[in-house]
Amino acid sequence: MNVIDSTWAFKLKRYPDGLVKKFKARFCARGDQQIEGVDFFETYAPVVQWTTVRLMLILEVLLDLKSKQGDVPAAFLHANLEENKEVYVNMPRGFKKTGKVLKLRKTLYGLRQSPRAFWKYMGEKMEKCNMPQSSLDPCLFVGKNVICICYVDDLLFWARDEKDIHELAMQLREEGVDLEQEDDAAGFLGVRLERDENTGLLEMKQTGLIYRVLEALGLDVGTVNGKATPALHAPLTKDEKGPEASGEFNYASVVGMLLYLSGHSRPDIAYAVNCTARYMFCPRRSHEEALKRIGRYLKATRNRGLVLNPICGSDGVADVLQIDNYPDADFAGLYGYEEPTNPASTKSRTGFVITVAECPVLWLSKLQTETALSTMEAEIVALSHSCKELFPVMDMADIATDPHFIFREAVTLVGETPMQNLIARLSKTPGELRHEGRPQDADGEEIRRNGWSTT
């Protein structure tokens, strides 16, 4: 019998604007002492993709959907342990009884299998409430009148009629889910959702996180000036011969916060953050200065966020939901700046943004893994990479073709160079990309890639 230790975990929970929401204390198990194959087997538990979240927010604005937010308190304490699986835990500090240990009946925070057990628990409860799991996103549940996304214990609901959301909440409570339904969705996972009552536009802000970044960088004082751009024109290099990092702040911690910020609500800093993240484990003084420049730029734009202003209609047709893909690439952008012995000096950079109804839902800026031998090859690699991300977005947009949502889907693929446009619009050669950017065989039948339907 393997008996694992327990501990207390104290956490400070904040609102999206950074204000303190509550002080939390949790009794946790020492999952690092668990033995695989004895105490647990599988541990994988998915969370909702932010592409799905942004797509649903766009549909909320377009269709004037009603939204509500929900939370399951002490979520991991609700799911049952696997059958024939016994887990024993020592008593916590302050509760000691000689010769006695705790035998768990439910999952506990800290156990390796707890996230997966709760995900399965929520899936079963949703299924009983006629909210089947989507095949496109395992944390997306689509019912007859309600759509729900689940990120561990945080839930967002959308429906045309608010009454349908309340009915679903009551059904979940009857099934034993301790659901705390909150007001309209005003924040989700640290991202504040501000709705303009006059225009109906939605803005995603992370002001609280920006202030934490500025505080970590020492830029929270009023005498520090802002910057108009997040990065210099010249690329950021490894700078092996430059001065060592000063250590004024935790470089990895700041990069982590910026990655979360750039991936959720600030695509304007995606390139600059990716450049600094490449040197997380060996930063130099120049890399610290690059981070501070991003911080100065954020200070000048701290009250701004990602504005969702969807525009529906194309060529005079009002019920078209248009998806656009804008890929781009440089060619060996670090050549001449980086040391010739560094393999990264010959790498090209891919950048793309995918929009739905002219609102960004997915963006990326990163070095290509392979070495392109020409500008054309670099552009094709960028196009290929962006299409891999485009097809799931296209399938996810099929939600909008449901009878409850009266939109039709029109997809265009926009390339920056003539070569990309040529490839994207090629329709005569079998197996190539057709004008919609979807692969088909010679007879026009759909081809499936990695489980995603491309028609």
C-alpha positions in Angstrom: 0.0 0.0 0.0 1.4 3.4 -1.1 0.5 6.2 1.3 1.2 9.7 -0.1 1.7 12.8 2.0 -0.7 15.8 2.1 -0.1 19.5 2.3 -2.0 22.8 2.4 -2.0 25.2 -0.6 -2.7 28.9 -0.1 -3.7 31.0 -3.1 -4.7 34.5 -3.8 -7.4 34.7 -6.4 -7.8 38.0 -8.4 -10.4 39.6 -10.6 -9.4 40.3 -14.3 -8.5 43.9 -13.3 -6.0 42.7 -10.7 -8.1 43.3 -7.5 -8.1 40.6 -4.8 -11.2 38.4 -5.1 -10.6 35.8 -2.3 -8.0 34.0 -0.2 -8.1 30.3 -0.7 -6.8 27.4 1.3 -6.9 23.9 -0.1 -6.1 20.5 1.3 -3.9 18.8 -1.4 -2.4 15.4 -1.9 1.3 15.1 -2.9 0.8 13.8 -6.4 4.6 13.7 -7.0 4.7 10.7 -4.6 2.2 8.7 -6.7 3.4 5.6 -8.5 2.2 5.3 -12.1 0.4 2.0 -12.7 -0.3 1.7 -9.0 -2.1 4.9 -8.0 -3.0 6.2 -11.5 -2.9 5.3 -15.2 -4.1 8.1 -17.5 -3.8 11.8 -16.7 -4.6 13.6 -19.9 -7.4 16.2 -19.6 -8.2 18.7 -22.3 -9.2 22.3 -21.9 -11.1 24.5 -24.3 -9.1 26.2 -27.1 -9.0 30.0 -27.0 -9.8 29.9 -30.8 -13.1 28.4 -29.8 -13.7 31.1 -27.1 -13.0 33.9 -29.5 -15.2 32.4 -32.2 -18.1 32.1 -29.8 -17.6 35.7 -28.7 -17.8 36.8 -32.3 -21.0 34.9 -32.8 -22.3 36.4 -29.6 -21.9 39.9 -31.1 -23.2 38.9 -34.5 -26.3 37.1 -33.3 -26.9 39.2 -30.2 -26.7 36.0 -28.0 -27.3 36.0 -24.3 -24.2 34.9 -22.3 -23.8 33.7 -18.7 -20.8 32.6 -16.7 -20.7 29.6 -14.3 -18.3 28.2 -11.8 -18.0 24.8 -10.0 -16.5 25.5 -6.6 -14.1 22.9 -5.3 -14.4 21.2 -8.6 -11.9 18.3 -8.1 -13.8 17.1 -5.0 -16.9 16.0 -7.0 -15.5 13.3 -9.3 -15.2 9.7 -8.2 -12.0 7.8 -8.3 -11.6 5.0 -10.8 -13.1 1.7 -9.9 -10.8 -0.7 -8.0 -8.4 2.1 -7.5 -7.5 2.9 -3.9 -5.5 6.0 -2.9 -4.3 6.6 0.7 -3.3 10.0 2.0 -1.7 11.0 5.3 -3.7 13.4 7.4 -3.0 17.1 7.0 -1.1 19.3 9.5 -3.4 20.0 12.4 -5.3 16.8 12.1 -3.3 13.9 13.4 -4.4 10.5 14.6 -1.8 7.9 15.4 -1.9 4.8 13.1 -4.6 6.2 10.9 -4.5 7.4 7.3 -7.2 8.7 4.9 -8.7 6.5 2.2 -10.0 8.8 -0.6 -13.5 8.2 -2.0 -13.4 11.2 -4.3 -10.6 12.9 -6.2 -8.5 15.5 -4.4 -6.5 18.5 -5.5 -2.9 17.4 -6.2 -3.7 13.9 -7.5 -2.4 13.2 -11.0 -5.7 11.8 -12.2 -8.0 14.6 -10.8 -8.2 16.8 -13.9 -9.1 13.9 -16.1 -11.6 12.5 -13.7 -13.4 15.9 -13.4 -13.4 16.3 -17.2 -15.1 12.9 -17.6 -17.5 13.9 -14.8 -18.6 17.1 -16.5 -18.9 15.3 -19.8 -21.2 12.7 -18.3 -23.4 15.3 -16.6 -23.6 17.4 -19.8 -24.6 14.3 -21.8 -27.4 13.6 -19.3 -28.6 17.2 -19.9 -28.8 16.7 -23.7 -25.6 18.6 -24.3 -23.4 16.3 -26.4 -19.7 16.8 -26.6 -18.4 18.3 -29.9 -16.1 16.2 -32.0 -14.1 19.4 -32.9 -13.3 20.5 -29.3 -13.7 18.1 -26.4 -14.6 21.0 -24.1 -17.4 22.4 -26.4 -20.9 21.2 -25.7 -23.6 22.0 -28.2 -27.3 21.5 -27.3 -30.5 22.3 -29.0 -30.7 25.8 -27.7 -27.6 26.3 -25.6 -23.8 26.2 -26.4 -21.4 25.7 -23.5 -17.6 25.7 -23.2 -15.7 24.4 -20.2 -12.2 25.3 -19.0 -11.8 22.9 -16.0 -14.3 24.4 -13.5 -15.1 27.7 -15.4 -18.0 27.6 -17.8 -19.5 30.0 -20.4 -23.0 29.6 -21.8 -24.6 31.1 -24.9 -28.2 31.1 -26.0 -30.7 33.2 -27.9 -33.0 33.2 -24.9 -31.7 33.6 -21.4 -34.4 31.3 -20.1 -32.7 28.3 -21.9 -29.5 28.9 -19.9 -31.3 29.0 -16.6 -33.1 25.7 -17.5 -29.8 24.0 -18.3 -28.3 25.3 -15.0 -31.2 23.8 -13.1 -30.8 20.5 -14.9 -27.1 20.4 -14.0 -27.9 21.1 -10.4 -30.5 18.3 -10.4 -27.7 16.0 -11.7 -25.6 16.9 -8.7 -23.3 19.6 -10.2 -22.7 22.3 -7.7 -22.9 25.1 -10.2 -22.7 28.7 -9.2 -24.2 30.8 -12.0 -22.9 34.3 -12.2 -24.0 37.4 -14.1 -23.3 38.1 -17.8 -19.9 37.0 -18.9 -17.7 39.9 -17.9 -14.5 37.9 -17.5 -13.0 34.5 -18.3 -9.7 33.2 -17.1 -8.3 36.6 -16.4 -9.6 38.2 -19.6 -12.1 40.9 -19.0 -14.9 41.1 -21.6 -16.3 44.7 -21.9 -19.4 45.1 -24.0 -20.3 48.6 -25.4 -24.1 49.0 -24.9 -24.4 51.5 -27.7 -22.5 49.8 -30.5 -22.6 46.2 -29.2 -18.8 45.8 -29.7 -16.9 43.5 -27.4 -13.4 44.2 -26.2 -11.1 41.7 -24.6 -8.7 43.3 -22.0 -6.1 42.0 -19.6 -5.3 45.2 -17.7 -4.6 43.4 -14.5 -2.0 41.2 -16.1 -0.4 44.2 -17.8 0.0 46.0 -14.4 1.6 42.8 -13.0 4.1 42.8 -15.9 4.9 46.5 -15.4 5.4 45.9 -11.7 7.7 42.9 -12.3 9.8 45.0 -14.7 9.9 48.0 -12.4 8.0 50.2 -14.9 5.0 50.9 -12.7 6.3 54.3 -11.6 4.9 57.4 -13.3 8.2 58.7 -14.6 8.7 55.9 -17.1 7.7 56.9 -20.6 5.9 54.6 -23.0 6.9 53.4 -26.5 5.0 53.5 -29.8 6.2 50.1 -30.9 6.9 46.8 -29.0 10.2 46.0 -30.7 13.1 47.6 -32.6 13.4 47.3 -36.4 16.5 45.1 -36.1 15.9 41.5 -35.1 16.8 40.2 -31.6 19.8 38.0 -31.7 21.5 35.6 -29.3 24.1 38.2 -28.5 26.6 35.7 -26.9 29.3 38.3 -26.7 27.1 40.9 -25.1 27.0 41.8 -21.4 25.3 39.3 -19.1 21.8 39.8 -17.8 21.6 42.1 -14.7 19.0 39.9 -13.0 16.8 42.9 -12.0 13.7 40.8 -12.6 12.7 37.2 -13.2 13.1 36.9 -17.0 11.3 33.6 -17.4 8.4 34.8 -15.2 7.9 38.0 -17.2 8.1 36.1 -20.5 5.5 33.6 -19.3 3.1 36.4 -18.4 3.7 38.0 -21.8 3.0 34.8 -23.7 -0.3 34.5 -21.9 -1.1 38.1 -22.8 -0.1 37.8 -26.5 -1.9 34.6 -27.0 -5.2 35.8 -25.7 -5.9 39.5 -26.2 -2.8 41.2 -27.6 -1.7 39.9 -31.0 0.2 43.2 -31.6 3.0 41.9 -29.3 3.1 38.3 -30.6 6.3 38.8 -32.7 8.2 40.7 -30.0 7.3 38.2 -27.3 8.3 35.2 -29.4 11.7 36.8 -30.1 12.3 37.2 -26.3 11.0 33.8 -25.5 13.7 32.1 -27.6 16.3 33.2 -25.0 14.4 32.3 -21.8 17.1 30.0 -20.5 20.2 32.1 -21.5 19.1 35.8 -21.4 21.6 38.6 -21.9 21.3 42.3 -21.2 20.0 43.0 -24.7 17.2 40.6 -24.1 16.2 42.3 -20.8 16.1 45.6 -22.7 13.8 44.0 -25.3 11.5 42.9 -22.5 11.5 46.4 -21.0 10.6 47.9 -24.4 7.6 45.6 -24.6 6.7 46.7 -21.1 7.0 50.4 -22.1 4.7 49.7 -25.1 2.2 48.0 -22.9 2.3 50.9 -20.5 1.3 53.3 -23.3 -1.5 50.9 -24.4 -2.4 49.3 -21.1 -6.1 50.2 -21.4 -6.5 48.7 -24.9 -7.4 45.2 -25.9 -8.6 43.0 -28.7 -11.8 44.6 -30.2 -14.3 42.2 -31.7 -16.2 44.2 -34.3 -17.5 41.5 -36.6 -18.6 42.5 -40.1 -20.9 40.0 -41.7 -21.6 40.1 -45.4 -19.7 39.8 -48.7 -20.6 41.1 -52.1 -23.9 42.4 -50.8 -24.9 39.1 -49.2 -25.8 39.7 -45.6 -25.8 36.1 -44.3 -22.2 35.1 -45.2 -19.8 34.3 -42.4 -16.4 34.9 -44.0 -13.2 33.3 -42.9 -9.9 34.7 -44.1 -6.3 33.5 -43.7 -3.4 35.9 -44.1 0.0 34.0 -44.1 3.4 35.7 -44.6 7.0 34.8 -44.2 10.4 36.4 -44.5 13.5 34.7 -45.8 16.4 34.0 -43.4 15.5 37.1 -41.5 18.4 36.7 -39.0 21.0 36.3 -41.7 23.6 39.0 -41.3 22.6 39.7 -37.7 23.1 36.3 -36.1 26.5 34.5 -35.9 27.0 32.4 -39.1 27.6 29.3 -36.9 24.2 29.6 -35.4 21.7 27.4 -37.3 18.9 29.9 -36.6 20.6 32.5 -38.8 19.3 30.7 -41.9 15.7 30.1 -40.5 12.8 32.0 -41.9 9.9 33.3 -39.9 6.2 32.3 -40.3 3.5 34.7 -39.4 -0.2 34.5 -40.0 -3.6 35.6 -38.7 -6.9 33.9 -39.3 -10.0 36.1 -39.1 -13.7 35.3 -38.8 -16.1 38.1 -39.9 -12.9 40.2 -40.1 -12.1 39.6 -36.4 -8.9 37.7 -35.5 -9.4 34.3 -33.9 -6.0 32.8 -34.3 -2.5 34.3 -34.9 1.1 33.1 -34.8 4.7 34.3 -35.2 7.5 31.8 -35.0 10.7 30.6 -36.7 10.2 27.7 -39.2 11.6 24.4 -38.1 13.0 23.6 -41.6 15.5 25.7 -43.6 13.9 27.2 -46.7 16.1 27.4 -49.7 14.2 30.2 -51.4 11.7 32.9 -50.7 9.0 30.9 -52.5 9.7 27.9 -50.3 9.5 30.0 -47.1 6.1 31.4 -48.3 4.8 27.9 -49.1 5.8 26.6 -45.7 4.0 29.5 -44.1 1.0 28.9 -46.2 1.0 25.2 -45.3 1.4 25.9 -41.6 -1.4 28.4 -41.6 -3.7 26.0 -43.5 -3.2 23.3 -40.8 -4.7 25.8 -38.3 -7.3 27.1 -40.8 -9.1 23.8 -41.4 -10.2 23.3 -37.7 -11.4 26.9 -37.6 -13.5 26.3 -40.7 -15.0 23.2 -39.2 -15.6 25.0 -35.9 -17.5 27.7 -37.9 -20.0 25.0 -38.9 -21.7 25.8 -35.6 -22.9 28.9 -37.4 -24.6 26.8 -40.1 -26.8 25.1 -37.5 -30.5 25.9 -38.1 -30.5 27.9 -34.9 -27.9 30.2 -36.4 -29.0 31.5 -39.8 -25.6 32.1 -41.3 -24.0 30.4 -44.2 -20.2 29.9 -44.4 -18.0 31.4 -47.1 -14.3 30.8 -46.9 -11.5 32.6 -48.7 -7.8 32.1 -48.5 -5.7 35.2 -49.0 -2.0 34.9 -49.7 0.4 37.9 -49.7 2.5 36.9 -52.7 1.4 35.9 -56.2 2.8 32.4 -55.7 0.6 31.9 -52.6 -2.4 33.2 -54.4 -1.7 30.8 -57.3 -1.4 27.8 -55.0 -4.4 28.9 -52.9 -6.7 29.3 -55.9 -5.5 26.2 -57.9 -8.4 24.0 -58.7 -7.5 21.9 -61.8 -4.7 19.8 -60.4 -6.0 16.8 -58.3 -4.9 16.9 -54.6 -4.0 20.6 -54.6 -5.7 23.3 -52.6 -8.9 24.5 -54.1 -10.0 28.1 -54.1 -11.6 27.7 -50.6 -8.4 26.4 -49.3 -9.7 22.9 -48.7 -7.9 19.7 -50.0 -10.0 17.4 -52.2 -9.3 14.5 -54.4 -9.7 14.3 -58.1 -13.5 13.6 -57.9 -14.1 16.5 -55.5 -14.6 14.2 -52.5 -13.6 15.4 -49.0 -10.3 14.5 -47.6 -9.9 14.3 -43.8 -6.7 15.4 -42.1 -6.0 14.5 -38.5 -9.7 14.0 -37.7 -10.7 17.4 -39.0 -13.3 17.4 -41.8 -12.2 19.8 -44.5 -15.5 20.2 -46.3 
